[in-house]
Structures are given as structure tokens and as C-alpha cells.
Amino acid sequence: MRLITLPTLTKEAIGRFGHRVQGWLVIGFSLLLVVAISYFSCFAVRAEPIALAALSLNSVGLINPQGLNSTYTDERPVLSGSGRFLAFISGRDGRRRLMLYDLQSEQLVDLPWLNRRDAIAEHPSISNNARYIVYVASDSGRPEVELYDRVTQLVQVLTGAYRGWFRNPSISPDGRYIAFESGREGQWDIQMIDRGSNIELDILDQRS
Amino acid sequence: MKLVPVIVAIALVVFFLSSFSYPRLMTLPYDSAGRSLNSPYTEHEPQVAGDYLVFISDRNGSQDVYLYDLVSRKLLDLPGLNSVDSVASHPGVSVDGRYLVFAASHGGDVDIYRYDRQVRRLQNLTASLDAEVRNPTISGDGNKIAFESNANGQWDIVLYDRSDF
């Protein structure tokens, strides 16, 4: 008895529901909602940092730039080839994010579309003027070496076509080569990716 | 059914072209005796700058820093840098290959060191710092060095500007 009555009930329910609300409108609105949420989450990434924790270290040549450190963990610093930019991983605002700091203007630099809510970026490395940022992220379930271009604001997965596990990427200052650890030989070895001669190199400005 | 050979042909052409396209993996040398970049032992934490690649390997029984020249494709000597009683980690190199920076542990006490290849001098940058330190990084010109310190109870970033010295 149950086996027969259940399908008819659901069929009726679906029919009534579809008649009243019209399913395609629901789908349309939920899509709009998803777009809106992802759009506003992009602004959330640009939130201002918490005031820096004062460093009580008195050493010669030690600098403590305004706004670099927070009361949360700030780790894995990496300097650009020019020495002007510093990329690091910060746990401020309850989220683990890759951040870029400009030591010259003493402020954080926007990285639109790099930090996402569904993935963690680790082990950053940056080119001469921080145009290219490489890091490890796991968008698709396994760690990949990804490259972010600050000019085009696009992310490129570099290791998608290769088998294995990848760690600790490092980009050359001109942005052409990326060295990283690979576990595909059964132990950690070093491998390099050549991005080719057709890319725009991140050349150091000789005037500065 | 006539489309099948066409699709196969297109797939083959795409595969052929993609094998020559960038980005591509480079072939790096391997030497089972440990005289080159990769060896039967662990190589990790690579950092590339200019023509140089610096990395950590345990091929000689302790975790040491190695410097590889990507142009002449050989390991470079680092006299006085590695010692038997220290564990090195997280190296970095300046673009001209002159300055190396790394963290080294002597009996559990970790310090940040800078090595000058020209005068073969090893300098402890954090001897006066009463905190744990880790993960150093060096700028392309070798003047700025940043690392992590836990002097304030959590990991913060500390920056040295050597051009002020």
C-alpha cells in the first residue's frame, strides 16, 4: 500500500508546488543570490587589518612597518625581488589569507579574486614587483601550484596536468621559472616549470 | 561514425602541440652520488633567484643548504656554511648569488644566519633576539631580510633592512 501511495503523493506535491511558485523563478533568484554573495565576499577580502602589535625588539636595522603585523598569526613572509613587497599568510579576521604588503607606501595591497572562501592559499612566493604570486591551493581536492597575475587578476593552475603532490613553490624574480617540491618519485625532489619566453617578464625598474 | 577518425586526428594534433607549449616541466639533473641537484635523498624548500637555486638536502647525513647554478648546471661550494651539529632549513638566495639566508638549529636553539659567499662569512642575525625565529626570506639585492618571530606570543613578521648598516 505504502509503495503505491508515496509516489502519487509526491507527484501531487510537486505539481501543486510548481503551479504556485514556478520553479524557474526560484532557480533564477538563487543564482542571483550566489552571484551577489560571491561579489560581496570579494569586498570582505579587502577588510582593513587590525592595528599592529608593537614589537619590542631593539636590533639595528630592524623595521616595524605600520599595519603589517596583527594580533593574529602572521607567517611565511616572502620578499619580492625588488625588496618593496612582502607577501605573507595571515590569520587575521578569523580567516587564513594570503596578503601582500607594500613596504614603500606602508599599506596592504588588494588581491582581488585570489583569496576564496572555499580554499586556503599556502606557501606564497612573489616576483620582482609582486606582479606574479605563486602559492599552493587545493581548489579541486589536491594541492596545486597556482599562479596569480596582479595585472590581469587571473589565476592559472600550473601543475594541473602533472601527477604527484606539490609543495613550497618559489618563483624566479623575473617570473619565468617556478621551482617546487614534488613527491612523484616517491620522495621529495625539486622540479621546475618554465613558463616560456612569451610571457611578460616582471622586470626590475632600474631607476628606483 | 565518420566523425570518429576526425576527432581522433584533432585530439592527436592537440596533444602534439601541447607537448611543445608552455608552461612545461624542465628536466633537472639527477645524480645518485649527490653531486647534482636531485639525489636519492630528500631535496626540499627550493628558492630560485636569478641563475641560482638554493635548497635543503639530507644527502650527507645532516640537513644542509646547497646552492645550484642553473646556467653551468652544477653545485657551488659553500665553505664554512654547513656544519655537522646544525640542522638548516628554509634557505633563500639573492639574485647575484652572493648572499644566502637560512634558519639553523644548534642544539634546539634556532637562529637566522646570513652567509656572504664573497668573503665566506657566516653571520648570526638573531643572536641578541630573545625569541623563537623561523622562515627567513631575502630580497633580490640581498639588503632586506624578513623572518617570523614569536616575541609577542604569536608569530609576527620582523624585517631587517641591511642597507641601513
Contacts between the chains, C-beta under 8 A, distances in Angstrom:
chain1	res1	chain2	res2	distance
A	53	B	152	5.1
A	53	B	154	7.8
A	53	B	156	6.3
A	54	B	152	7.8
A	55	B	149	7.8
A	55	B	151	6.6
A	55	B	152	6.7
A	55	B	156	6.5
A	55	B	158	6.7
A	56	B	151	6.6
A	56	B	152	7.4
A	57	B	129	6.2
A	57	B	131	7.5
A	57	B	149	7.0
A	57	B	151	5.8
A	57	B	158	6.5
A	59	B	128	6.3
A	59	B	129	6.6
A	59	B	160	7.4
A	60	B	164	7.4
A	60	B	165	6.8
A	61	B	160	5.1
A	61	B	161	5.2
A	61	B	162	6.2
A	61	B	164	4.5
A	61	B	165	5.7
A	62	B	158	6.6
A	62	B	159	7.1
A	62	B	160	6.0
A	63	B	159	4.7
A	63	B	160	7.5
A	63	B	161	5.5
A	64	B	158	7.8
A	64	B	159	7.4
A	65	B	159	6.8
A	68	B	157	6.0
A	68	B	159	7.8
A	69	B	156	4.4
A	69	B	157	5.9
A	71	B	154	7.2
A	72	B	154	6.7
A	73	B	154	5.3
A	73	B	155	4.8
A	74	B	148	7.8
A	74	B	154	8.0
A	74	B	155	6.3
A	74	B	156	5.6
A	74	B	157	5.2
A	75	B	135	6.8
A	75	B	148	5.3
A	75	B	155	4.5
A	75	B	157	7.5
A	76	B	135	5.7
A	76	B	148	7.6
A	77	B	135	6.6
A	77	B	137	5.5
A	77	B	146	4.2
A	77	B	147	6.7
A	77	B	148	6.5
A	77	B	157	4.5
A	77	B	159	7.9
A	78	B	137	4.7
A	78	B	146	7.7
A	79	B	137	4.9
A	79	B	138	6.5
A	79	B	139	4.3
A	79	B	144	5.6
A	79	B	145	7.8
A	79	B	146	5.5
A	80	B	139	6.9
A	80	B	140	7.4
A	81	B	49	7.1
A	81	B	95	6.4
A	81	B	139	6.7
A	81	B	140	3.3
A	82	B	139	7.0
A	82	B	140	6.4
A	82	B	141	8.0
A	83	B	139	3.3
A	83	B	140	6.6
A	83	B	141	6.1
A	83	B	143	6.1
A	83	B	144	4.3
A	86	B	146	6.0
A	86	B	157	7.1
A	86	B	159	7.2
A	88	B	157	5.8
A	103	B	144	7.8
A	103	B	159	7.4
A	125	B	47	7.7
A	128	B	140	6.6
A	158	B	23	5.6
A	162	B	25	6.6
A	167	B	44	7.3
A	168	B	44	6.6
A	168	B	45	5.4
A	168	B	46	6.7
A	170	B	46	5.5
A	170	B	47	4.5
A	170	B	48	5.2
A	171	B	48	7.3
A	172	B	48	4.7
A	172	B	49	6.6
A	172	B	50	7.3
A	173	B	49	5.8
A	173	B	50	6.8
A	173	B	95	5.8
A	173	B	140	5.0
A	177	B	26	7.7
A	177	B	48	5.7
A	178	B	23	7.8
A	178	B	48	7.7
A	179	B	46	4.0
A	179	B	47	7.2
A	179	B	48	4.4
A	179	B	53	5.9
A	180	B	46	6.7
A	181	B	43	7.4
A	181	B	44	4.9
A	181	B	45	7.3
A	181	B	46	6.7
A	187	B	40	7.6
A	187	B	41	7.5
A	187	B	42	5.8
A	188	B	42	4.8
A	188	B	43	6.1
A	188	B	44	4.7
A	189	B	30	7.9
A	189	B	38	4.7
A	189	B	43	5.4
A	190	B	28	6.5
A	190	B	37	6.1
A	190	B	38	6.0
A	190	B	43	4.7
A	190	B	44	7.5
A	190	B	46	4.7
A	190	B	53	7.3
A	190	B	55	5.7
A	191	B	25	6.1
A	191	B	26	7.5
A	191	B	28	6.3
A	192	B	25	7.3
A	192	B	26	4.4
A	192	B	28	6.0
A	192	B	48	7.3
A	192	B	53	7.8
A	193	B	23	4.9
A	193	B	24	6.9
A	193	B	25	5.9
A	193	B	26	7.0
A	194	B	22	6.4
A	194	B	23	6.5
A	194	B	24	5.8
A	194	B	25	7.9
A	194	B	26	5.2
A	195	B	22	5.6
A	195	B	23	4.6
A	196	B	21	7.8
A	196	B	22	2.9
A	196	B	23	6.6
A	196	B	24	7.6
A	198	B	22	6.9
A	199	B	22	7.7
A	204	B	140	7.1
